[in-house]
């Protein structure tokens, strides 16, 4: 049921960065978790430590590993805000990656590269991204001009090591992280560079490796090209640029957008309904479904149909079926539909919680999504070890009464179809609904 969303998730991005630094290793942990559309929010800090901070600290240097992890953590928080506020409706994953690479990833990448260059006193970001030239090749040229002792160090290397370095410079081979650690080991380079200098050289090389890794990807060159000369990442500017790109795709969706707005208005939970609205909106939903298949056959707007169906079923008092439709709407909108994700989650929580037997798996998914998208804080803030799908790791006992209590606010009784009766709720002396 769950199709590939427009946005890559946080773990996919962390895995990509780990591949760029060659820190992923053979462990399948990150693959398993990144492949779950409803991945546990706790996996984000765990993945950051496991496949970025720890290997970089071990092979490059602890300070460098800590700096990269801190920037990645900050990016993930900013990324959540983009995913939860910026819709990519009607955009395929391939097109979304091109747009995001051009504006979002390139902006944050430029900022990270600029920071690394400054902290490591290395070449300018522009030098790292010289057109048609490997970043590692540029870096070695810079070493010859700017690093005292480099010529003596290079001169005593074996032919095998020099041949390997030439393959790095030509792009024939990307250096393994372990090779970078070995190249500047104390045993082999200690008499030419002190520990601080060796750490710096390793960090600069692994940074250049990341640039060369992305240069070889389909949209990596797009991101690198857009990175040149880009000012520090400004979320509002990035948001505006992405919206402008998405609007270029909008004309083909204008007909369906008009019908979508009509349905959203007629099925507004707070709008008082006429006696004819139930049958009329049901007919309109059938027409909308057929029209949607013609205009957006990829299914990129399917969540709209599921959301309208979920509201229609709720307003009709068919709450069990409504919860199923809300699950479809949630899965189809997650990492795709911008602000509508939050609205769907709120309505879904209220409907699911009011059922006689609330579906715990669905409630857990909804609550987890709120945390991933930055809409709610986690239960165990600071816990960086427990990656679990257990219900009680996401919801406490008072959550269901709270969500149930939201139902009359989101779905007031006078907004239901005539003749529909919502479940009665009793209040405890504490004011919570049970």
RONU-599595 format. One record per residue (C-alpha): residue in three letters; chain; residue number from 0; x, y, z. Coordinates in steps of 0.25 Angstrom, whole numbers. Layout:
! RONU-599595
ROKOL/ALA/A/NUM/X/Y/Z
...
! end
This chain:
! RONU-599595
ROKOL/UNK/A/0/0/0/0
ROKOL/UNK/A/1/11/10/3
ROKOL/UNK/A/2/18/15/-9
ROKOL/UNK/A/3/31/22/-10
ROKOL/UNK/A/4/30/36/-4
ROKOL/UNK/A/5/35/48/-11
ROKOL/UNK/A/6/45/52/0
ROKOL/UNK/A/7/56/42/4
ROKOL/UNK/A/8/55/39/19
ROKOL/UNK/A/9/65/43/29
ROKOL/UNK/A/10/72/29/30
ROKOL/UNK/A/11/73/29/15
ROKOL/UNK/A/12/81/42/15
ROKOL/UNK/A/13/90/37/27
ROKOL/UNK/A/14/93/25/19
ROKOL/UNK/A/15/96/33/7
ROKOL/UNK/A/16/106/41/15
ROKOL/UNK/A/17/112/29/21
ROKOL/UNK/A/18/115/23/7
ROKOL/UNK/A/19/121/37/3
ROKOL/UNK/A/20/131/36/15
ROKOL/UNK/A/21/132/21/14
ROKOL/UNK/A/22/127/19/28
ROKOL/UNK/A/23/115/10/25
ROKOL/UNK/A/24/123/-3/25
ROKOL/UNK/A/25/116/-17/23
ROKOL/UNK/A/26/106/-15/34
ROKOL/UNK/A/27/92/-17/29
ROKOL/UNK/A/28/86/-9/41
ROKOL/UNK/A/29/85/4/34
ROKOL/UNK/A/30/79/-3/21
ROKOL/UNK/A/31/68/-10/29
ROKOL/UNK/A/32/64/2/37
ROKOL/UNK/A/33/65/12/25
ROKOL/UNK/A/34/56/2/17
ROKOL/UNK/A/35/44/4/27
ROKOL/UNK/A/36/35/15/23
ROKOL/UNK/A/37/30/16/38
ROKOL/UNK/A/38/45/15/44
ROKOL/UNK/A/39/46/18/58
ROKOL/UNK/A/40/50/33/61
ROKOL/UNK/A/41/61/27/71
ROKOL/UNK/A/42/68/21/59
ROKOL/UNK/A/43/72/35/54
ROKOL/UNK/A/44/82/38/66
ROKOL/UNK/A/45/86/23/67
ROKOL/UNK/A/46/90/23/52
ROKOL/UNK/A/47/97/36/53
ROKOL/UNK/A/48/106/30/64
ROKOL/UNK/A/49/107/16/57
ROKOL/UNK/A/50/111/19/43
ROKOL/UNK/A/51/116/34/44
ROKOL/UNK/A/52/122/38/57
ROKOL/UNK/A/53/128/25/62
ROKOL/UNK/A/54/136/21/49
ROKOL/UNK/A/55/140/35/46
ROKOL/UNK/A/56/145/36/61
ROKOL/UNK/A/57/153/23/59
ROKOL/UNK/A/58/159/25/46
ROKOL/UNK/A/59/160/41/44
ROKOL/UNK/A/60/159/47/58
ROKOL/UNK/A/61/149/49/69
ROKOL/UNK/A/62/147/64/68
ROKOL/UNK/A/63/145/63/53
ROKOL/UNK/A/64/135/51/55
ROKOL/UNK/A/65/128/60/66
ROKOL/UNK/A/66/127/72/57
ROKOL/UNK/A/67/121/64/45
ROKOL/UNK/A/68/111/57/54
ROKOL/UNK/A/69/107/71/60
ROKOL/UNK/A/70/104/77/47
ROKOL/UNK/A/71/97/64/42
ROKOL/UNK/A/72/88/65/55
ROKOL/UNK/A/73/85/79/52
ROKOL/UNK/A/74/82/76/37
ROKOL/UNK/A/75/72/65/41
ROKOL/UNK/A/76/64/75/50
ROKOL/UNK/A/77/64/85/39
ROKOL/UNK/A/78/60/74/29
ROKOL/UNK/A/79/48/70/38
ROKOL/UNK/A/80/43/84/37
ROKOL/UNK/A/81/44/84/22
ROKOL/UNK/A/82/37/71/21
ROKOL/UNK/A/83/26/75/30
ROKOL/UNK/A/84/24/89/24
ROKOL/UNK/A/85/27/87/9
ROKOL/UNK/A/86/18/79/0
ROKOL/UNK/A/87/24/71/-12
ROKOL/UNK/A/88/10/67/-17
ROKOL/UNK/A/89/10/62/-31
ROKOL/UNK/A/90/25/60/-31
ROKOL/UNK/A/91/32/47/-33
ROKOL/UNK/A/92/44/42/-25
ROKOL/UNK/A/93/53/44/-37
ROKOL/UNK/A/94/48/58/-39
ROKOL/UNK/A/95/48/61/-24
ROKOL/UNK/A/96/63/57/-23
ROKOL/UNK/A/97/66/67/-35
ROKOL/UNK/A/98/59/78/-28
ROKOL/UNK/A/99/64/75/-14
ROKOL/UNK/A/100/78/73/-19
ROKOL/UNK/A/101/78/87/-27
ROKOL/UNK/A/102/73/95/-15
ROKOL/UNK/A/103/72/88/-1
ROKOL/UNK/A/104/84/78/-1
ROKOL/UNK/A/105/93/87/-9
ROKOL/UNK/A/106/91/99/1
ROKOL/UNK/A/107/93/90/13
ROKOL/UNK/A/108/105/83/6
ROKOL/UNK/A/109/111/97/3
ROKOL/UNK/A/110/110/101/17
ROKOL/UNK/A/111/116/88/22
ROKOL/UNK/A/112/128/89/12
ROKOL/UNK/A/113/131/103/15
ROKOL/UNK/A/114/131/100/30
ROKOL/UNK/A/115/140/88/28
ROKOL/UNK/A/116/150/96/20
ROKOL/UNK/A/117/150/107/30
ROKOL/UNK/A/118/152/98/42
ROKOL/UNK/A/119/163/90/35
ROKOL/UNK/A/120/170/102/29
ROKOL/UNK/A/121/169/95/15
ROKOL/UNK/A/122/166/99/1
ROKOL/UNK/A/123/154/108/-2
ROKOL/UNK/A/124/140/101/-5
ROKOL/UNK/A/125/142/106/-19
ROKOL/UNK/A/126/155/98/-21
ROKOL/UNK/A/127/149/85/-16
ROKOL/UNK/A/128/138/87/-27
ROKOL/UNK/A/129/147/90/-39
ROKOL/UNK/A/130/139/86/-51
ROKOL/UNK/A/131/144/73/-58
ROKOL/UNK/A/132/154/70/-47
ROKOL/UNK/A/133/154/61/-36
ROKOL/UNK/A/134/154/68/-22
ROKOL/UNK/A/135/165/58/-17
ROKOL/UNK/A/136/174/62/-29
ROKOL/UNK/A/137/172/77/-26
ROKOL/UNK/A/138/175/74/-11
ROKOL/UNK/A/139/188/67/-14
ROKOL/UNK/A/140/192/79/-22
ROKOL/UNK/A/141/189/88/-11
ROKOL/UNK/A/142/196/79/-1
ROKOL/UNK/A/143/209/81/-10
ROKOL/UNK/A/144/208/96/-9
ROKOL/UNK/A/145/203/98/5
ROKOL/UNK/A/146/207/86/14
ROKOL/UNK/A/147/221/87/19
ROKOL/UNK/A/148/228/73/18
ROKOL/UNK/A/149/218/67/8
ROKOL/UNK/A/150/229/66/-3
ROKOL/UNK/A/151/238/58/6
ROKOL/UNK/A/152/226/49/11
ROKOL/UNK/A/153/221/46/-3
ROKOL/UNK/A/154/235/43/-8
ROKOL/UNK/A/155/238/32/2
ROKOL/UNK/A/156/224/25/-1
ROKOL/UNK/A/157/225/11/-8
ROKOL/UNK/A/158/221/10/-23
ROKOL/UNK/A/159/209/2/-19
ROKOL/UNK/A/160/204/14/-10
ROKOL/UNK/A/161/207/24/-20
ROKOL/UNK/A/162/199/16/-31
ROKOL/UNK/A/163/187/15/-22
ROKOL/UNK/A/164/188/30/-19
ROKOL/UNK/A/165/188/33/-34
ROKOL/UNK/A/166/175/24/-36
ROKOL/UNK/A/167/169/33/-25
ROKOL/UNK/A/168/173/46/-33
ROKOL/UNK/A/169/168/41/-46
ROKOL/UNK/A/170/154/36/-40
ROKOL/UNK/A/171/157/22/-44
ROKOL/UNK/A/172/156/18/-30
ROKOL/UNK/A/173/151/25/-17
ROKOL/UNK/A/174/160/23/-5
ROKOL/UNK/A/175/155/13/6
ROKOL/UNK/A/176/154/20/19
ROKOL/UNK/A/177/164/10/25
ROKOL/UNK/A/178/174/13/14
ROKOL/UNK/A/179/173/28/19
ROKOL/UNK/A/180/176/24/33
ROKOL/UNK/A/181/188/15/29
ROKOL/UNK/A/182/193/26/19
ROKOL/UNK/A/183/195/36/31
ROKOL/UNK/A/184/198/26/42
ROKOL/UNK/A/185/208/29/53
ROKOL/UNK/A/186/217/18/48
ROKOL/UNK/A/187/217/23/33
ROKOL/UNK/A/188/216/38/34
ROKOL/UNK/A/189/220/41/49
ROKOL/UNK/A/190/234/46/45
ROKOL/UNK/A/191/228/56/35
ROKOL/UNK/A/192/215/61/42
ROKOL/UNK/A/193/210/62/57
ROKOL/UNK/A/194/197/56/61
ROKOL/UNK/A/195/189/69/59
ROKOL/UNK/A/196/194/70/45
ROKOL/UNK/A/197/192/56/42
ROKOL/UNK/A/198/178/57/47
ROKOL/UNK/A/199/176/69/38
ROKOL/UNK/A/200/181/63/26
ROKOL/UNK/A/201/172/50/28
ROKOL/UNK/A/202/160/59/30
ROKOL/UNK/A/203/163/68/17
ROKOL/UNK/A/204/164/55/9
ROKOL/UNK/A/205/151/49/14
ROKOL/UNK/A/206/144/62/11
ROKOL/UNK/A/207/149/62/-3
ROKOL/UNK/A/208/145/47/-4
ROKOL/UNK/A/209/131/51/-1
ROKOL/UNK/A/210/131/62/-11
ROKOL/UNK/A/211/136/52/-22
ROKOL/UNK/A/212/126/41/-17
ROKOL/UNK/A/213/114/51/-20
ROKOL/UNK/A/214/120/56/-33
ROKOL/UNK/A/215/118/42/-38
ROKOL/UNK/A/216/103/41/-35
ROKOL/UNK/A/217/92/45/-44
ROKOL/UNK/A/218/88/57/-36
ROKOL/UNK/A/219/101/59/-29
ROKOL/UNK/A/220/107/68/-40
ROKOL/UNK/A/221/94/76/-40
ROKOL/UNK/A/222/96/79/-25
ROKOL/UNK/A/223/111/82/-27
ROKOL/UNK/A/224/109/91/-38
ROKOL/UNK/A/225/98/99/-30
ROKOL/UNK/A/226/107/99/-18
ROKOL/UNK/A/227/117/108/-24
ROKOL/UNK/A/228/117/122/-18
ROKOL/UNK/A/229/104/119/-10
ROKOL/UNK/A/230/102/127/2
ROKOL/UNK/A/231/99/120/16
ROKOL/UNK/A/232/86/112/16
ROKOL/UNK/A/233/74/120/18
ROKOL/UNK/A/234/62/112/20
ROKOL/UNK/A/235/52/122/15
ROKOL/UNK/A/236/60/124/2
ROKOL/UNK/A/237/61/109/0
ROKOL/UNK/A/238/46/108/2
ROKOL/UNK/A/239/43/118/-8
ROKOL/UNK/A/240/52/112/-19
ROKOL/UNK/A/241/46/99/-17
ROKOL/UNK/A/242/32/104/-18
ROKOL/UNK/A/243/36/111/-31
ROKOL/UNK/A/244/41/98/-37
ROKOL/UNK/A/245/29/91/-32
ROKOL/UNK/A/246/19/101/-38
ROKOL/UNK/A/247/25/98/-52
ROKOL/UNK/A/248/18/84/-50
ROKOL/UNK/A/249/5/90/-45
ROKOL/UNK/A/250/-2/93/-58
ROKOL/UNK/A/251/-5/79/-61
ROKOL/UNK/A/252/-12/77/-47
ROKOL/UNK/A/253/-20/90/-48
ROKOL/UNK/A/254/-33/82/-52
ROKOL/UNK/A/255/-32/72/-40
ROKOL/UNK/A/256/-28/83/-31
ROKOL/UNK/A/257/-41/90/-33
ROKOL/UNK/A/258/-49/78/-30
ROKOL/UNK/A/259/-41/74/-18
ROKOL/UNK/A/260/-44/88/-12
ROKOL/UNK/A/261/-59/86/-15
ROKOL/UNK/A/262/-59/72/-7
ROKOL/UNK/A/263/-50/78/4
ROKOL/UNK/A/264/-60/89/6
ROKOL/UNK/A/265/-72/80/6
ROKOL/UNK/A/266/-66/70/15
ROKOL/UNK/A/267/-60/80/25
ROKOL/UNK/A/268/-63/73/38
ROKOL/UNK/A/269/-68/87/44
ROKOL/UNK/A/270/-77/90/33
ROKOL/UNK/A/271/-92/88/36
ROKOL/UNK/A/272/-97/78/25
ROKOL/UNK/A/273/-110/78/17
ROKOL/UNK/A/274/-119/65/16
ROKOL/UNK/A/275/-114/63/2
ROKOL/UNK/A/276/-99/65/5
ROKOL/UNK/A/277/-96/50/8
ROKOL/UNK/A/278/-101/45/-5
ROKOL/UNK/A/279/-96/56/-13
ROKOL/UNK/A/280/-81/56/-8
ROKOL/UNK/A/281/-81/41/-10
ROKOL/UNK/A/282/-84/42/-24
ROKOL/UNK/A/283/-74/53/-25
ROKOL/UNK/A/284/-63/44/-19
ROKOL/UNK/A/285/-66/34/-29
ROKOL/UNK/A/286/-64/44/-40
ROKOL/UNK/A/287/-51/49/-33
ROKOL/UNK/A/288/-45/35/-32
ROKOL/UNK/A/289/-47/33/-47
ROKOL/UNK/A/290/-42/47/-51
ROKOL/UNK/A/291/-30/45/-41
ROKOL/UNK/A/292/-26/32/-48
ROKOL/UNK/A/293/-25/40/-62
ROKOL/UNK/A/294/-18/52/-57
ROKOL/UNK/A/295/-8/46/-47
ROKOL/UNK/A/296/-7/31/-50
ROKOL/UNK/A/297/6/30/-42
ROKOL/UNK/A/298/-2/31/-30
ROKOL/UNK/A/299/5/43/-25
ROKOL/UNK/A/300/-8/50/-21
ROKOL/UNK/A/301/-15/37/-16
ROKOL/UNK/A/302/-15/42/-2
ROKOL/UNK/A/303/-25/53/-5
ROKOL/UNK/A/304/-35/42/-9
ROKOL/UNK/A/305/-33/34/3
ROKOL/UNK/A/306/-34/46/12
ROKOL/UNK/A/307/-47/50/6
ROKOL/UNK/A/308/-52/36/8
ROKOL/UNK/A/309/-47/36/22
ROKOL/UNK/A/310/-55/48/25
ROKOL/UNK/A/311/-68/44/18
ROKOL/UNK/A/312/-68/31/26
ROKOL/UNK/A/313/-65/38/39
ROKOL/UNK/A/314/-77/48/36
ROKOL/UNK/A/315/-85/36/33
ROKOL/UNK/A/316/-82/30/46
ROKOL/UNK/A/317/-75/18/40
ROKOL/UNK/A/318/-63/19/49
ROKOL/UNK/A/319/-56/6/47
ROKOL/UNK/A/320/-55/8/32
ROKOL/UNK/A/321/-51/22/34
ROKOL/UNK/A/322/-39/18/42
ROKOL/UNK/A/323/-35/8/31
ROKOL/UNK/A/324/-37/20/21
ROKOL/UNK/A/325/-29/29/30
ROKOL/UNK/A/326/-17/19/30
ROKOL/UNK/A/327/-17/19/15
ROKOL/UNK/A/328/-17/34/15
ROKOL/UNK/A/329/-6/34/25
ROKOL/UNK/A/330/3/25/18
ROKOL/UNK/A/331/1/31/5
ROKOL/UNK/A/332/4/45/10
ROKOL/UNK/A/333/16/42/19
ROKOL/UNK/A/334/28/49/14
ROKOL/UNK/A/335/20/55/3
ROKOL/UNK/A/336/9/64/6
ROKOL/UNK/A/337/15/75/14
ROKOL/UNK/A/338/5/82/25
ROKOL/UNK/A/339/-6/72/21
ROKOL/UNK/A/340/2/61/28
ROKOL/UNK/A/341/0/68/41
ROKOL/UNK/A/342/-15/70/39
ROKOL/UNK/A/343/-17/55/34
ROKOL/UNK/A/344/-9/50/46
ROKOL/UNK/A/345/-18/59/56
ROKOL/UNK/A/346/-31/54/50
ROKOL/UNK/A/347/-26/40/49
ROKOL/UNK/A/348/-22/40/64
ROKOL/UNK/A/349/-36/45/68
ROKOL/UNK/A/350/-43/34/60
ROKOL/UNK/A/351/-34/23/64
ROKOL/UNK/A/352/-35/26/79
ROKOL/UNK/A/353/-50/27/79
ROKOL/UNK/A/354/-52/13/74
ROKOL/UNK/A/355/-56/2/85
ROKOL/UNK/A/356/-42/-5/82
ROKOL/UNK/A/357/-32/6/77
ROKOL/UNK/A/358/-22/0/67
ROKOL/UNK/A/359/-9/1/75
ROKOL/UNK/A/360/0/-1/63
ROKOL/UNK/A/361/-7/10/55
ROKOL/UNK/A/362/-6/19/68
ROKOL/UNK/A/363/8/16/69
ROKOL/UNK/A/364/11/19/55
ROKOL/UNK/A/365/4/32/56
ROKOL/UNK/A/366/11/37/69
ROKOL/UNK/A/367/24/33/63
ROKOL/UNK/A/368/22/41/51
ROKOL/UNK/A/369/19/53/59
ROKOL/UNK/A/370/32/52/66
ROKOL/UNK/A/371/40/49/53
ROKOL/UNK/A/372/33/62/46
ROKOL/UNK/A/373/36/70/58
ROKOL/UNK/A/374/22/72/62
ROKOL/UNK/A/375/23/66/76
ROKOL/UNK/A/376/34/63/85
ROKOL/UNK/A/377/38/48/88
ROKOL/UNK/A/378/34/41/101
ROKOL/UNK/A/379/49/38/104
ROKOL/UNK/A/380/56/50/100
ROKOL/UNK/A/381/71/47/100
ROKOL/UNK/A/382/70/32/99
ROKOL/UNK/A/383/79/29/88
ROKOL/UNK/A/384/79/14/90
ROKOL/UNK/A/385/66/7/89
ROKOL/UNK/A/386/61/6/75
ROKOL/UNK/A/387/47/-1/77
ROKOL/UNK/A/388/34/-3/71
ROKOL/UNK/A/389/27/-6/84
ROKOL/UNK/A/390/15/2/87
ROKOL/UNK/A/391/19/6/101
ROKOL/UNK/A/392/31/12/95
ROKOL/UNK/A/393/23/22/87
ROKOL/UNK/A/394/10/24/95
ROKOL/UNK/A/395/7/25/110
ROKOL/UNK/A/396/-7/21/116
ROKOL/UNK/A/397/-12/35/116
ROKOL/UNK/A/398/-10/37/101
ROKOL/UNK/A/399/-22/30/96
ROKOL/UNK/A/400/-32/37/106
ROKOL/UNK/A/401/-25/50/101
ROKOL/UNK/A/402/-27/47/86
ROKOL/UNK/A/403/-41/42/89
ROKOL/UNK/A/404/-44/56/95
ROKOL/UNK/A/405/-40/63/83
ROKOL/UNK/A/406/-51/56/74
ROKOL/UNK/A/407/-62/65/78
ROKOL/UNK/A/408/-53/77/75
ROKOL/UNK/A/409/-49/72/61
ROKOL/UNK/A/410/-62/66/58
ROKOL/UNK/A/411/-73/74/65
ROKOL/UNK/A/412/-86/66/64
ROKOL/UNK/A/413/-93/78/57
ROKOL/UNK/A/414/-83/76/45
ROKOL/UNK/A/415/-87/61/43
ROKOL/UNK/A/416/-97/56/32
ROKOL/UNK/A/417/-111/57/37
ROKOL/UNK/A/418/-115/45/45
ROKOL/UNK/A/419/-101/41/49
ROKOL/UNK/A/420/-98/39/64
ROKOL/UNK/A/421/-84/39/69
ROKOL/UNK/A/422/-80/31/81
ROKOL/UNK/A/423/-84/37/94
ROKOL/UNK/A/424/-72/40/103
ROKOL/UNK/A/425/-72/42/119
ROKOL/UNK/A/426/-63/51/126
ROKOL/UNK/A/427/-56/47/139
ROKOL/UNK/A/428/-54/57/150
ROKOL/UNK/A/429/-41/61/145
ROKOL/UNK/A/430/-47/65/132
ROKOL/UNK/A/431/-40/55/123
ROKOL/UNK/A/432/-49/47/114
ROKOL/UNK/A/433/-50/32/116
! end
